[in-house]
Amino acid sequence: MTANWIDNQKNLMLFSGRAHPELAEQVAKELDIQITPQTATDFANGEIFVRFEESVRGSDAFVLQSHPAPLNQWVMEQLIMIDALKRGSAKRITAVLPFYPYARQDKKHRGREPISARLIADLLKTAGADRIITVDLHTDQIQGFFDGPVDHMHAQGQLAEYVRENYGTENICVVSPDAGRVKVAEKWADALDGAPLAFVHKTRDPLVPNQVKSNRVVGDVSGRTCVLIDDMIDTGGTIAGAVKVLKDAGAGDVIIATTHGIFSHPAAERLASCGAKEVIATNTLPIPEEKRFPTLTVLSIAPLLARTIKEVFENGSVTSLFNGIA
């Protein structure tokens, strides 16, 4: 047995935080591996303790953590897991964040504000992460906040395929909820056989978070099935307002497609009663029963994450997962 052989023997290990164990189980099943057993407990004062039950020395470690509320607890748990792996001599540590926390704070709008998305990247790096896998960042430039490889995956292929199978592409119009997501809407339009585009012109008060005034539709939506896209839905105010504006403009059915269903209260009520025919989301975040409603469809992001982990582990091409156009 040569030293070379030992050196090149690769060992993929998957670790799961406690925020979204179902997703980790789905990913493990796709990869045909077991999640590495661990002890994770909280002290009375809220401190988190993590210990892995198996040796991690020399492993290619993937630390999967979703970030629903209470988000800060799950960020800290992932950092502590990464630190434990670094100190346990893992060979390479990849932080898998299906939903990147603080992604909305990616720039300063006014003076004396933080750029918290950059801080998260710095914390992951300091903890010991060598690379990041994430899905549909709020803005693409967040990739540059982390000094190392970032595999930025997109759920659009899966969501668009679902729309194509269930609604066809004959009478579809892709609608961006604001001017900022028109670039993403263009990719959707290409995926749906060159469907026409529209966007909702909206205004937002920078002093009041989570409140948006939707104004008018730019583009022709009359009688069309509108696919309203967004990367995340938090309280649902923006999207519900956009549905109303589309309906007022004479749109036919409105389908909402989003990657991250944060669905903070009162999103479920708003989405259920906004007039949309269907709301399609992925499970990058857990969507418990109390956040679900009859028109909601949840697609699993696990196959995409598993394929990405496999390509990274085997030093393959992640871009190939998007037909070379990522």
TINU-569974 format. One record per residue (C-alpha): x negated, z, y; residue in three letters. Coordinates in steps of 0.2 Angstrom, whole numbers, padded with zeros to 4 digits, always signed. Example, Ala and Ser with C-alpha at 12.3 -4.5 7.8 and 13.67 -1.06 7.14 Angstrom:
<pts>
-0062+0039-0022ala-0068+0036-0005ser
</pts>
This chain:
<pts>
+0000+0000+0000met-0009-0006+0016thr-0008+0002+0033ala-0001-0015+0039asn+0013-0014+0027trp+0018+0003+0033ile+0016-0002+0051asp+0028-0017+0050asn+0041-0008+0039gln+0056-0008+0051lys+0069+0005+0050asn+0086+0003+0060leu+0094+0019+0064met+0111+0021+0073leu+0115+0037+0083phe+0132+0041+0090ser+0137+0052+0105gly+0153+0062+0103arg+0163+0052+0117ala+0169+0038+0106his+0165+0041+0087pro+0178+0028+0081glu+0168+0014+0090leu+0152+0020+0082ala+0160+0020+0065glu+0166+0002+0068gln+0148-0004+0073val+0140+0005+0058ala+0153-0003+0046lys+0149-0020+0054glu+0130-0017+0052leu+0133-0010+0034asp+0123+0006+0038ile+0127+0025+0041gln+0127+0034+0057ile+0113+0046+0057thr+0120+0064+0055pro+0117+0076+0069gln+0122+0093+0075thr+0129+0092+0093ala+0136+0108+0101thr+0140+0115+0118asp+0134+0132+0124phe+0147+0143+0133ala+0140+0138+0150asn+0142+0119+0146gly+0124+0115+0141glu+0123+0102+0127ile+0112+0104+0111phe+0108+0090+0099val+0097+0089+0083arg+0096+0075+0071phe+0097+0079+0053glu+0085+0066+0047glu+0067+0061+0052ser+0067+0048+0065val+0048+0044+0065arg+0044+0026+0068gly+0062+0021+0068ser+0071+0007+0079asp+0084+0019+0086ala+0100+0013+0094phe+0109+0027+0104val+0128+0022+0106leu+0138+0032+0119gln+0153+0027+0128ser+0157+0035+0145his+0175+0040+0147pro+0180+0056+0157ala+0172+0069+0158pro+0159+0055+0161leu+0145+0066+0167asn+0145+0076+0151gln+0143+0060+0141trp+0129+0054+0152val+0120+0070+0149met+0123+0070+0131glu+0115+0052+0129gln+0100+0057+0139leu+0097+0073+0128ile+0099+0062+0112met+0086+0050+0119ile+0074+0064+0123asp+0076+0071+0106ala+0072+0054+0098leu+0057+0052+0110lys+0050+0069+0105arg+0054+0065+0086gly+0042+0050+0087ser+0055+0036+0087ala+0046+0019+0088lys+0058+0011+0100arg+0074+0018+0108ile+0088+0007+0114thr+0102+0015+0124ala+0119+0006+0120val+0131+0009+0134leu+0147-0002+0131pro+0153+0004+0148phe+0139+0007+0161tyr+0143+0023+0171pro+0143+0023+0190tyr+0142+0004+0190ala+0154+0003+0205arg+0140+0012+0215gln+0128-0002+0215asp+0124-0003+0234lys+0126+0006+0250lys+0142+0001+0259his+0138+0013+0274arg+0124+0025+0278gly+0119+0040+0269arg+0127+0034+0252glu+0118+0035+0235pro+0115+0020+0224ile+0121+0029+0208ser+0120+0015+0196ala+0101+0014+0200arg+0100+0033+0197leu+0108+0031+0180ile+0095+0017+0175ala+0081+0029+0181asp+0087+0043+0171leu+0088+0033+0155leu+0070+0027+0158lys+0064+0044+0161thr+0073+0051+0146ala+0064+0038+0135gly+0075+0023+0133ala+0065+0007+0131asp+0079-0005+0133arg+0098-0006+0137ile+0112-0015+0129ile+0128-0015+0139thr+0144-0025+0141val+0151-0033+0157asp+0142-0024+0171leu+0152-0022+0187his+0139-0033+0195thr+0125-0043+0187asp+0111-0036+0198gln+0112-0019+0190ile+0102-0027+0176gln+0087-0026+0188gly+0089-0008+0191phe+0081-0004+0174phe+0063-0008+0172asp+0064-0015+0154gly+0074-0027+0144pro+0093-0026+0147val+0105-0036+0135asp+0120-0039+0146his+0134-0044+0134met+0151-0052+0139his+0168-0049+0131ala+0175-0064+0139gln+0172-0075+0124gly+0183-0063+0113gln+0196-0061+0127leu+0197-0079+0131ala+0199-0084+0112glu+0213-0072+0111tyr+0222-0080+0126val+0219-0097+0119arg+0226-0092+0101glu+0241-0084+0108asn+0246-0094+0124tyr+0237-0110+0122gly+0228-0119+0137thr+0242-0131+0143glu+0249-0122+0157asn+0236-0108+0160ile+0229-0103+0177cys+0215-0091+0178val+0217-0078+0193val+0203-0067+0200ser+0210-0051+0208pro+0198-0053+0222asp+0186-0065+0230ala+0171-0056+0222gly+0176-0061+0204arg+0178-0079+0207val+0162-0083+0198lys+0168-0074+0182val+0185-0083+0184ala+0175-0100+0184glu+0168-0095+0167lys+0185-0091+0161trp+0192-0107+0167ala+0178-0117+0158asp+0182-0107+0142ala+0200-0112+0143leu+0198-0131+0144asp+0195-0132+0163gly+0210-0122+0168ala+0214-0121+0187pro+0209-0106+0197leu+0217-0095+0210ala+0212-0078+0218phe+0221-0064+0226val+0215-0061+0244his+0215-0042+0246lys+0210-0029+0258thr+0203-0012+0254arg+0201+0003+0265asp+0182+0009+0263pro+0187+0027+0267leu+0200+0028+0254val+0195+0026+0235pro+0206+0018+0222asn+0218+0011+0235gln+0220-0007+0238val+0232-0018+0248lys+0235-0035+0239ser+0239-0049+0252asn+0242-0066+0246arg+0237-0079+0232val+0225-0093+0236val+0228-0107+0224gly+0244-0114+0216asp+0251-0103+0202val+0269-0109+0203ser+0277-0109+0186gly+0260-0106+0177arg+0255-0093+0164thr+0243-0083+0174cys+0228-0075+0166val+0223-0061+0178leu+0205-0055+0174ile+0195-0040+0179asp+0180-0031+0172asp+0188-0014+0173met+0205-0006+0176ile+0204+0012+0183asp+0221+0018+0190thr+0228+0001+0189gly+0233-0001+0208gly+0224-0017+0211thr+0230-0026+0196ile+0248-0020+0198ala+0248-0026+0216gly+0240-0043+0211ala+0254-0045+0197val+0267-0042+0211lys+0259-0055+0223val+0258-0068+0209leu+0276-0065+0204lys+0281-0067+0222asp+0271-0083+0223ala+0282-0090+0209gly+0270-0087+0194ala+0277-0088+0176gly+0271-0075+0164asp+0256-0065+0169val+0243-0059+0156ile+0230-0046+0161ile+0213-0047+0153ala+0200-0033+0156thr+0184-0027+0147thr+0185-0009+0151his+0201+0000+0150gly+0197+0016+0160ile+0216+0019+0163phe+0215+0035+0173ser+0232+0042+0177his+0244+0034+0182pro+0237+0017+0175ala+0248+0017+0159ala+0264+0019+0169glu+0259+0006+0182arg+0253-0007+0169leu+0269-0004+0158ala+0280-0007+0173ser+0271-0020+0184cys+0279-0035+0176gly+0264-0041+0166ala+0269-0049+0149lys+0253-0042+0140glu+0238-0032+0145val+0223-0036+0134ile+0208-0024+0134ala+0193-0020+0123thr+0188-0003+0116asn+0172-0001+0126thr+0180+0015+0131leu+0192+0026+0120pro+0210+0022+0124ile+0220+0037+0116pro+0239+0037+0113glu+0244+0044+0129glu+0235+0030+0138lys+0244+0016+0128arg+0260+0007+0131phe+0270-0006+0122pro+0262-0022+0131thr+0244-0016+0128leu+0233-0025+0115thr+0216-0018+0111val+0202-0029+0104leu+0187-0021+0096ser+0170-0024+0104ile+0161-0018+0089ala+0157-0035+0081pro+0149-0040+0097leu+0139-0024+0099leu+0134-0025+0080ala+0128-0043+0082arg+0118-0038+0097thr+0110-0023+0089ile+0106-0034+0074lys+0097-0048+0085glu+0087-0035+0094val+0082-0026+0078phe+0076-0043+0070glu+0068-0049+0087asn+0081-0063+0087gly+0090-0071+0101ser+0104-0062+0110val+0108-0077+0121thr+0112-0087+0105ser+0128-0076+0103leu+0134-0085+0119phe+0130-0102+0113asn+0115-0102+0124gly+0124-0100+0140ile+0123-0081+0144ala
</pts>
